[in-house]
Amino acid sequence: MAQVEVLLPKMGESVAEATITKWLKAEGDTIESEESLVEIATDKVDSEVPAQEDGVITKILVREGDVVEVGKPIAIISTEGESFIASEVPAAKPAMDEAKKIPYQPNADAVPISTTSGGGRFYSPLVKTIASKEGIEMTELDAVSGSGHNGRVTKKDILYYVKNREKNGSSSQAPRVETRAAPNSTKQGVQALMPSKSYGDDVEIIEMDRMRKLIADHMVNSKHTSPHVTSMVEVDVTNLVNWRNSVKDSFLKKEGEKLTFTPLFIEAITKAIKDFPLINVSLDGDKIIRKKDINVGMAAALPSGNLIVPVIKNADHYNLTGLAKKVNDMANRARAGKLSPDEIQGGTYTMTNVGTFGNVMGTPIINQPQVAIMAVGAVRKKPAVIETPQGDSLGIRQMMFLSHSYDHRVVDGALGGSFVRRVADYLEQFDVTREI
């Protein structure tokens, strides 16, 4: 009887672990190859793990809410119809001390904590181990707010609580408090514990979902990390708009794809990056890491209201048709939640289209660890001065703003301003005789 371990797959260079959010199958269920087995969440994206073999799920090795390292087994599948015997999901491994990287060992006289509280709240073995070591009784543990699924207390929550409990001199009989969600490893500083607040009667309290919390942490970290400067230019895109309007119907008929402005903007950005390669860098201490690949992220709004940034790898290798198809594919799959973790990381420069929402300009926040980001505004008809060798005249032109935010630690105004001006030049000088 063949027993096949299902391993948590590699999900990109920087993804080392994932949270098990929902098992789609139970022990004893049959499953087919490529059928989804479990939903997982990383700090990048939510995705599903498919089975690699047909068979019967004989054992589930981790619980919902557990954090698992890439490459570790999460389930066992019998591929030859082996009889199923239900078994207990093993307890999570001992928690690792964040600073010393050694397993937690409970105090000899610590009082064991049950899996659930009197109110029916579930605690993972890992959380129970930490609470037991720290002498935290059930009444105190029940007071800790969790950032996990359905308010479950995670490892980060309990470690964050313990750290602030010690700082504030709290005892095991501490009164009930509300803790903020534990900060991730990139968040700067530690926020103090906050007491419960009264918001009045005529309010609706909306808990952030997991993705919104990640976005919030990512944005705050970026502002803490990079001194932001924004340069703006106004661009006459009349030629580009007229050309796109003249070919969009034939392009749709020929390629089966819509030709939006996004691939045209990305094409201009990639050309400018080649002209100014020091925009395509990251910073590691006092070392500037220049990236040879041009991987352009395009921020996309999701139906939930959250934001995700699919990345077009080697964007400079595509012609305009290829870029249009890639943009449409990634935007559609982003909205459907079908992107893989690898498709939203590795970016070296990001573009966000605030014009989609009718905004004329914006001051975007840098997508760390990149050092620059561009916001493209709405295209609007405006009166403008037209300069010609025969003299100036006034006309109606298609105008838009480009807003370029950059990290002033490594990008000075001359580079940041010249870059956005070069993108504008490529857009203004668009060849109206171009064939596609």
C-alpha positions as CSV (number, residue, x, y, z in Angstrom):
1,M,0.0,0.0,0.0
2,A,1.7,3.2,-1.2
3,Q,1.7,6.1,1.3
4,V,2.3,9.5,-0.3
5,E,3.2,12.5,1.8
6,V,1.6,15.8,0.6
7,L,4.2,18.5,1.1
8,L,3.6,22.2,1.4
9,P,4.9,23.4,-2.0
10,K,7.4,26.1,-2.7
11,M,5.6,29.3,-3.4
12,G,8.3,31.7,-4.4
13,E,11.7,32.8,-3.3
14,S,10.7,34.8,-0.3
15,V,7.9,32.6,1.0
16,A,9.1,30.3,3.7
17,E,5.9,29.3,5.4
18,A,2.1,29.4,5.1
19,T,-1.0,29.3,7.3
20,I,-3.4,26.4,6.9
21,T,-6.7,28.3,6.6
22,K,-9.2,25.6,5.5
23,W,-9.2,21.8,4.8
24,L,-11.3,21.1,1.8
25,K,-11.1,17.3,2.4
26,A,-11.3,15.2,5.6
27,E,-9.6,12.0,6.6
28,G,-11.2,9.1,4.8
29,D,-12.2,11.2,1.7
30,T,-11.2,10.1,-1.7
31,I,-9.3,12.6,-3.8
32,E,-8.2,12.9,-7.4
33,S,-4.9,14.2,-8.8
34,E,-4.9,18.0,-9.1
35,E,-8.1,18.2,-7.0
36,S,-7.8,20.9,-4.3
37,L,-7.0,19.5,-0.9
38,V,-6.5,22.6,1.4
39,E,-6.6,26.4,1.3
40,I,-3.5,28.2,2.6
41,A,-2.5,31.8,3.1
42,T,0.9,33.4,3.0
43,D,1.9,37.1,3.6
44,K,1.5,37.5,-0.2
45,V,-1.6,35.7,-1.4
46,D,-4.2,33.0,-0.6
47,S,-4.1,29.9,-2.7
48,E,-5.0,26.2,-2.8
49,V,-2.8,23.1,-2.6
50,P,-3.8,20.3,-5.0
51,A,-3.2,16.6,-4.5
52,Q,-0.5,15.0,-6.7
53,E,-2.0,11.5,-6.7
54,D,-5.4,9.8,-6.7
55,G,-6.2,8.0,-3.5
56,V,-7.7,8.2,0.0
57,I,-6.7,10.8,2.6
58,T,-5.5,8.6,5.5
59,K,-4.1,11.3,7.8
60,I,-4.2,15.1,8.1
61,L,-1.0,16.2,9.9
62,V,-1.7,19.8,10.7
63,R,-4.7,21.8,11.9
64,E,-6.4,24.8,10.5
65,G,-4.6,27.9,11.8
66,D,-1.3,26.2,12.0
67,V,1.8,27.8,10.4
68,V,3.8,25.3,8.3
69,E,7.2,25.6,6.7
70,V,7.6,25.1,3.0
71,G,8.5,21.5,2.2
72,K,7.0,20.0,5.4
73,P,4.3,17.2,5.1
74,I,0.7,18.3,5.8
75,A,-1.2,15.1,4.9
76,I,-0.8,11.5,3.8
77,I,-2.6,9.9,0.9
78,S,-3.0,6.2,0.3
79,T,-2.8,5.6,-3.4
80,E,-4.0,2.0,-3.4
81,G,-7.2,2.1,-1.5
82,E,-5.7,1.4,1.9
83,S,-8.4,1.1,4.6
84,F,-8.9,4.2,6.6
85,I,-8.4,4.5,10.3
86,A,-9.1,7.8,11.9
87,S,-6.3,9.3,13.9
88,E,-5.6,12.3,16.0
89,V,-3.9,15.2,14.3
90,P,-0.6,15.5,16.1
91,A,0.2,18.5,18.2
92,A,2.1,21.3,16.8
93,K,5.8,21.4,17.5
94,P,7.0,23.5,20.5
95,A,7.1,27.2,19.8
96,M,10.5,28.8,19.1
97,D,11.7,31.7,21.1
98,E,11.9,34.6,18.6
99,A,15.2,35.8,19.9
100,K,17.1,32.7,21.0
101,K,15.5,30.2,18.5
102,I,15.2,27.5,21.2
103,P,12.0,25.5,21.9
104,Y,9.7,26.6,24.7
105,Q,9.9,24.3,27.7
106,P,7.0,24.5,30.2
107,N,7.8,25.3,33.8
108,A,7.8,22.2,35.9
109,D,5.1,23.6,38.1
110,A,3.1,25.3,35.4
111,V,-0.6,24.5,35.3
112,P,-1.7,22.8,32.0
113,I,-4.2,24.6,29.9
114,S,-7.0,22.7,28.3
115,T,-7.6,22.9,24.5
116,T,-10.8,25.0,24.9
117,S,-11.9,27.6,27.4
118,G,-15.1,27.5,29.3
119,G,-16.5,29.7,26.6
120,G,-15.6,27.1,23.9
121,R,-12.6,29.1,22.6
122,F,-10.0,26.9,20.9
123,Y,-6.3,27.2,21.6
124,S,-3.6,25.4,19.6
125,P,-1.0,23.3,21.4
126,L,1.6,25.8,20.5
127,V,-0.3,28.7,22.2
128,K,-1.1,26.5,25.2
129,T,2.6,25.6,25.6
130,I,3.6,29.3,25.6
131,A,0.8,30.3,28.0
132,S,1.8,27.4,30.4
133,K,5.4,28.4,30.4
134,E,4.6,32.0,31.1
135,G,2.1,31.1,33.9
136,I,-0.9,32.5,32.0
137,E,-4.1,31.0,33.4
138,M,-7.2,30.4,31.3
139,T,-9.0,33.5,32.5
140,E,-6.1,35.7,31.3
141,L,-5.7,33.8,28.1
142,D,-9.4,34.3,27.3
143,A,-8.7,38.1,27.5
144,V,-6.2,38.0,24.6
145,S,-7.6,39.1,21.3
146,G,-6.6,36.9,18.4
147,S,-5.7,37.8,14.8
148,G,-6.2,34.3,13.4
149,H,-9.1,32.6,11.8
150,N,-12.4,33.4,13.7
151,G,-10.4,35.4,16.2
152,R,-8.1,32.5,17.1
153,V,-5.0,33.4,19.2
154,T,-1.9,32.8,17.1
155,K,1.8,32.4,18.1
156,K,2.4,36.0,17.2
157,D,-0.5,37.2,19.3
158,I,0.6,35.3,22.4
159,L,4.2,36.3,22.1
160,Y,3.2,39.9,21.6
161,Y,0.9,39.7,24.6
162,V,3.7,38.2,26.8
163,K,6.2,40.8,25.7
164,N,3.8,43.7,26.7
165,R,2.6,41.9,29.8
166,E,6.1,41.8,31.1
167,K,6.8,45.4,30.1
168,N,3.6,46.6,31.9
169,G,4.2,44.4,34.9
170,S,0.9,42.5,34.5
171,S,0.3,39.5,36.7
172,S,-1.5,36.3,35.8
173,Q,-4.7,37.9,37.3
174,A,-4.5,40.8,34.9
175,P,-7.8,42.4,34.0
176,R,-9.3,41.7,30.5
177,V,-7.6,43.8,27.8
178,E,-7.9,44.1,24.1
179,T,-4.6,43.6,22.3
180,R,-3.9,44.8,18.8
181,A,-2.9,42.2,16.2
182,A,0.7,41.1,16.6
183,P,3.0,43.1,14.3
184,N,4.8,41.2,11.6
185,S,8.6,41.0,11.5
186,T,8.9,44.1,9.4
187,K,6.8,46.4,11.5
188,Q,8.8,49.0,13.3
189,G,8.5,49.2,17.1
190,V,5.8,47.7,19.4
191,Q,2.5,49.4,20.0
192,A,1.4,49.6,23.6
193,L,-1.6,47.5,24.7
194,M,-4.8,49.4,24.3
195,P,-7.7,49.2,26.7
196,S,-11.2,48.3,25.4
197,K,-12.9,51.3,23.8
198,S,-16.4,52.4,23.7
199,Y,-17.4,53.7,20.2
200,G,-20.9,54.7,21.0
201,D,-24.2,53.0,19.9
202,D,-24.6,54.3,16.4
203,V,-21.6,52.7,14.8
204,E,-20.7,49.5,12.9
205,I,-17.4,47.9,13.9
206,I,-15.7,46.1,11.0
207,E,-12.9,43.8,11.7
208,M,-10.0,43.9,9.2
209,D,-9.7,40.7,7.2
210,R,-6.3,39.0,6.9
211,M,-5.3,40.7,3.6
212,R,-6.3,44.2,4.9
213,K,-4.1,43.7,8.0
214,L,-1.2,42.6,5.8
215,I,-1.7,45.7,3.5
216,A,-1.8,48.0,6.5
217,D,1.4,46.6,7.9
218,H,3.1,46.7,4.5
219,M,2.1,50.4,4.0
220,V,3.2,51.5,7.5
221,N,6.5,49.6,7.1
222,S,7.1,51.4,3.8
223,K,6.6,54.8,5.2
224,H,8.8,54.0,8.2
225,T,11.5,52.6,5.9
226,S,11.7,55.0,3.0
227,P,11.7,58.8,3.0
228,H,9.1,59.4,0.2
229,V,9.5,62.2,-2.3
230,T,7.0,62.6,-5.2
231,S,7.7,64.3,-8.6
232,M,4.8,65.0,-11.0
233,V,4.6,65.9,-14.7
234,E,1.6,66.6,-16.9
235,V,1.6,64.7,-20.2
236,D,0.0,65.3,-23.5
237,V,-1.1,61.8,-24.6
238,T,-3.3,62.9,-27.5
239,N,-1.4,60.9,-30.1
240,L,-1.4,57.8,-28.0
241,V,-5.2,58.1,-27.2
242,N,-6.1,58.6,-30.9
243,W,-3.9,55.7,-32.0
244,R,-5.4,53.4,-29.4
245,N,-8.9,54.4,-30.3
246,S,-8.2,53.7,-34.0
247,V,-6.8,50.1,-33.5
248,K,-8.7,48.8,-30.4
249,D,-11.5,47.2,-32.4
250,S,-9.2,45.5,-34.9
251,F,-7.0,44.4,-32.1
252,L,-9.9,42.8,-30.3
253,K,-11.0,41.0,-33.5
254,K,-7.5,39.8,-34.3
255,E,-6.2,38.9,-30.8
256,G,-9.4,38.3,-28.9
257,E,-8.1,40.7,-26.2
258,K,-9.0,44.3,-25.2
259,L,-6.2,46.8,-25.7
260,T,-6.2,49.0,-22.6
261,F,-3.9,51.9,-21.7
262,T,-2.1,49.8,-19.1
263,P,0.3,47.9,-21.4
264,L,1.1,51.2,-23.2
265,F,2.1,52.7,-19.9
266,I,4.1,49.7,-18.8
267,E,5.9,49.7,-22.2
268,A,6.9,53.3,-21.7
269,I,8.1,52.6,-18.1
270,T,10.2,49.7,-19.2
271,K,11.9,51.8,-21.8
272,A,12.6,54.5,-19.2
273,I,14.0,52.0,-16.8
274,K,16.5,50.9,-19.4
275,D,17.5,54.6,-19.7
276,F,17.7,55.0,-15.9
277,P,18.7,51.6,-14.5
278,L,19.3,53.0,-11.0
279,I,15.5,53.2,-10.6
280,N,15.4,49.4,-10.8
281,V,17.2,48.8,-7.5
282,S,16.7,47.8,-3.9
283,L,18.6,48.8,-0.8
284,D,20.3,46.5,1.7
285,G,21.9,48.6,4.4
286,D,24.4,50.7,2.6
287,K,24.5,48.4,-0.5
288,I,22.5,49.3,-3.6
289,I,21.3,46.1,-5.3
290,R,20.8,46.8,-9.0
291,K,18.4,44.4,-10.7
292,K,19.1,43.3,-14.2
293,D,15.5,41.9,-14.7
294,I,12.8,44.4,-15.2
295,N,9.8,43.0,-13.4
296,V,6.9,45.5,-13.4
297,G,4.1,45.2,-10.8
298,M,0.7,46.5,-11.6
299,A,-1.5,47.3,-8.6
300,A,-5.0,45.8,-9.0
301,A,-8.1,46.5,-6.9
302,L,-10.0,43.3,-5.8
303,P,-13.8,43.0,-5.4
304,S,-13.2,42.9,-1.7
305,G,-11.8,46.4,-1.8
306,N,-8.3,45.1,-1.0
307,L,-5.3,45.5,-3.2
308,I,-2.9,43.1,-4.9
309,V,0.1,43.6,-7.2
310,P,0.6,41.0,-9.9
311,V,4.1,41.1,-11.4
312,I,5.0,40.9,-15.1
313,K,8.4,39.3,-15.1
314,N,10.8,40.5,-17.7
315,A,8.3,43.0,-19.0
316,D,10.9,44.4,-21.4
317,H,10.9,41.0,-23.3
318,Y,7.3,41.4,-24.5
319,N,6.0,43.3,-27.5
320,L,2.9,45.3,-27.1
321,T,0.6,42.4,-28.0
322,G,2.3,40.2,-25.5
323,L,2.1,42.8,-22.8
324,A,-1.6,43.4,-23.5
325,K,-2.4,39.7,-23.2
326,K,-0.3,39.4,-20.0
327,V,-1.9,42.4,-18.4
328,N,-5.4,41.2,-19.1
329,D,-4.7,37.6,-18.0
330,M,-3.1,38.7,-14.7
331,A,-5.8,41.3,-14.0
332,N,-8.6,38.8,-14.6
333,R,-7.0,36.1,-12.4
334,A,-6.2,38.6,-9.7
335,R,-9.9,39.5,-9.4
336,A,-10.8,35.8,-9.4
337,G,-8.2,35.0,-6.7
338,K,-6.4,32.6,-9.0
339,L,-2.8,34.1,-8.8
340,S,0.0,31.9,-7.5
341,P,2.3,33.3,-4.8
342,D,5.2,33.5,-7.3
343,E,3.1,35.8,-9.6
344,I,2.9,38.6,-7.0
345,Q,6.5,38.8,-5.9
346,G,9.9,39.6,-7.4
347,G,8.8,43.0,-8.7
348,T,11.5,45.6,-9.3
349,Y,9.2,48.6,-10.1
350,T,5.4,49.2,-9.6
351,M,2.8,51.1,-11.5
352,T,-0.7,51.9,-10.1
353,N,-3.5,53.4,-12.2
354,V,-5.4,55.8,-10.0
355,G,-7.1,57.1,-13.1
356,T,-9.3,54.0,-13.0
357,F,-11.2,55.7,-10.2
358,G,-11.4,59.1,-11.9
359,N,-8.4,60.5,-10.0
360,V,-6.1,62.9,-11.8
361,M,-3.1,62.2,-9.7
362,G,-1.9,60.5,-6.5
363,T,1.0,60.1,-4.2
364,P,1.6,56.3,-4.1
365,I,3.5,54.5,-1.4
366,I,6.5,52.5,-2.4
367,N,6.1,48.7,-2.6
368,Q,9.0,47.5,-0.5
369,P,11.8,46.5,-1.1
370,Q,11.6,48.5,-4.3
371,V,12.6,52.2,-4.3
372,A,10.1,53.8,-6.7
373,I,6.4,53.6,-7.8
374,M,4.4,55.5,-10.4
375,A,0.8,56.5,-10.3
376,V,-0.9,57.2,-13.7
377,G,-3.9,59.5,-13.5
378,A,-7.1,59.8,-15.5
379,V,-6.8,61.0,-19.1
380,R,-8.9,64.2,-19.6
381,K,-9.6,66.6,-22.4
382,K,-8.2,70.0,-21.5
383,P,-7.3,73.3,-23.3
384,A,-3.6,73.4,-23.8
385,V,-1.0,75.4,-25.7
386,I,0.3,73.7,-28.8
387,E,3.8,74.6,-29.7
388,T,4.8,74.4,-33.4
389,P,7.6,75.9,-35.6
390,Q,5.0,78.3,-37.0
391,G,4.0,79.5,-33.6
392,D,1.8,78.6,-30.6
393,S,-1.9,77.9,-30.7
394,L,-4.6,76.8,-28.3
395,G,-6.3,73.5,-28.7
396,I,-8.1,70.7,-27.0
397,R,-5.7,67.9,-26.0
398,Q,-5.8,64.6,-24.1
399,M,-3.9,65.3,-20.9
400,M,-2.9,63.2,-17.8
401,F,-0.6,63.4,-14.8
402,L,2.2,61.0,-13.8
403,S,3.1,60.9,-10.1
404,H,6.5,59.3,-9.3
405,S,7.2,58.5,-5.6
406,Y,10.7,57.4,-4.8
407,D,13.0,56.5,-1.9
408,H,15.1,59.6,-1.2
409,R,17.8,57.5,0.5
410,V,19.0,56.2,-2.9
411,V,17.0,58.2,-5.5
412,D,17.6,61.9,-5.6
413,G,15.4,64.5,-7.2
414,A,17.5,64.6,-10.4
415,L,17.1,60.9,-11.0
416,G,13.5,60.6,-9.8
417,G,12.4,63.7,-11.8
418,S,14.3,62.8,-14.9
419,F,12.8,59.3,-14.9
420,V,9.2,60.4,-14.8
421,R,9.9,63.0,-17.5
422,R,11.4,60.3,-19.7
423,V,8.3,58.2,-19.3
424,A,6.2,61.3,-20.3
425,D,8.5,61.8,-23.3
426,Y,7.9,58.2,-24.6
427,L,4.1,58.7,-24.2
428,E,4.0,62.1,-25.9
429,Q,6.2,60.9,-28.8
430,F,4.1,57.8,-29.5
431,D,4.3,56.8,-33.1
432,V,0.8,57.2,-34.6
433,T,1.8,55.1,-37.7
434,R,2.6,52.1,-35.6
435,E,1.3,48.8,-36.7
436,I,0.3,46.0,-34.4
